[in-house]
Amino acid sequence: MVPIYFTVGGSLPVMIIPDTEAHVDGHPVLTYTYNIYIDEGLEGNNNQSEKESELLLEKKIDPSYLGHITVETPGRVFSYVADGSRELELKEIREIVDHINHYRESPGMWQY
């Protein structure tokens, strides 16, 4: 799936990479795990394929990796694993979850 870009708290640009891509009857299906990276813009390393290849590793080495959010119950229960370079604050996690919910509820936004 295509990464999702937005800013958290007005100052933290993030790139969210859904963990998997699946198709049902030719249509993309939403994933349940979202990997969070600092969006380094044009001057940084935002190479999606490099970041995706690292997702299978037990320990992530990308310094822009901030952990991942897993959807437990769509729209209601999410869990955050802070296994990245820094731990997100609760308000940042909530804002990211709100953005993910918005994209999950609006499939037209994530089709490419």
Protein Blocks (a to p, Z undefined) as FASTA:
>chain_A
ZZddddehhlaccddddfbdcdeehiacddfbdcddddebjmlccbfklmmmmmmpmbdc
bfkbgbjcddfbghkaccdddfbfbdcdfklmmmmmmmmmmmmmmmmlmpZZ
